[in-house]
């Protein structure tokens, strides 16, 4: 692998670096392993959910997550209208749920799979999620094709699963953790 060159070390006669293509970016992102989640919502905008791996912690004071939502997705209008969501972290064996919520399956059929309860915000919470984060959306920022949602965590649930589900190199992988002490 060639060493990286900082922008201030670049020869000005060389010109600008080549543009990063969408496909090159997607291929590189496939090499970044990420937890697989199902993000759900319910309220005046309707019940909906989608599979996401673009979720991460922002801060623990107040507890806040970042969720990236494609504005063209079928879930976008419902998420924004409801202003609440639940991030359900999937475990090993949840691949079928990830595929249902990631495809073109109608929302009612998505929720027919799995066991759900109503969280404090009203968003559906997967009973056997590794961890579930019940949230209120406190800020939304448009970036390209997506909205970056900042979500304050108002409730938590932790399941007893010992396997988490990650997506890496365009495939699912179960990762095993130690039992809680």
RASUL-V876022 format. One record per backbone hydrogen bond with DSSP energy under -0.5 kcal/mol. NH is the residue of the N-H (numbers start at 1). CO is the residue of the C=O. E is the energy in kcal/mol with one decimal. If there is no record, write none. Layout:
# RASUL-V876022
((NH:CO:E) (NH:CO:E))
This chain:
# RASUL-V876022
((9:6:-1.9) (10:7:-0.9) (14:11:-1.9) (15:12:-0.6) (21:19:-0.6) (25:21:-2.5) (26:22:-2.6) (27:23:-2.6) (28:24:-2.3) (29:25:-2.6) (30:26:-1.5) (31:28:-1.4) (32:29:-1.9) (33:31:-0.8) (34:167:-1.4) (36:165:-2.4) (37:52:-2.5) (38:88:-2.3) (39:37:-0.5) (39:50:-3.1) (40:38:-0.6) (40:86:-2.4) (41:48:-2.3) (46:43:-2.1) (48:41:-2.0) (50:39:-2.2) (51:101:-1.0) (52:37:-2.8) (55:53:-1.5) (56:66:-2.0) (58:64:-2.9) (59:64:-1.2) (61:62:-0.8) (63:60:-0.7) (64:59:-2.6) (65:151:-2.7) (66:56:-3.0) (67:149:-2.4) (68:54:-2.3) (69:147:-2.7) (71:145:-2.3) (73:70:-1.9) (76:73:-0.9) (79:75:-2.5) (80:76:-2.3) (81:77:-2.6) (82:78:-2.4) (83:79:-2.2) (85:135:-2.0) (86:40:-2.1) (87:133:-2.5) (88:38:-2.6) (88:86:-0.8) (89:87:-0.7) (89:131:-3.2) (90:36:-2.7) (92:163:-0.6) (94:91:-1.9) (97:94:-0.5) (98:94:-2.2) (99:95:-2.5) (100:96:-2.2) (101:97:-2.5) (102:98:-1.1) (103:99:-0.7) (103:100:-0.7) (105:100:-0.6) (109:106:-0.7) (110:106:-1.7) (111:107:-2.0) (112:108:-0.7) (113:109:-0.7) (113:110:-1.0) (117:125:-2.2) (119:117:-0.5) (119:123:-2.3) (122:119:-1.0) (125:117:-3.0) (127:115:-2.9) (129:126:-1.5) (130:89:-2.6) (131:89:-0.6) (132:157:-2.8) (133:87:-2.3) (134:132:-0.6) (134:155:-2.6) (135:85:-3.2) (135:133:-0.5) (136:152:-2.2) (137:83:-2.5) (138:136:-0.5) (138:150:-2.9) (139:150:-1.3) (141:148:-2.1) (143:146:-3.0) (146:143:-2.3) (147:69:-2.9) (148:141:-3.3) (149:67:-3.3) (149:147:-0.7) (150:139:-3.0) (151:65:-3.1) (151:149:-0.6) (152:136:-2.5) (152:150:-0.5) (153:63:-2.8) (154:134:-3.3) (154:152:-0.5) (155:134:-1.4) (157:132:-1.7) (159:129:-0.5) (159:130:-1.7) (164:175:-2.7) (165:90:-1.9) (166:164:-0.5) (166:173:-2.9) (167:34:-2.6) (168:166:-0.5) (168:171:-2.7) (169:30:-3.5) (171:168:-1.1) (173:166:-2.3) (175:164:-2.6) (177:162:-2.9))
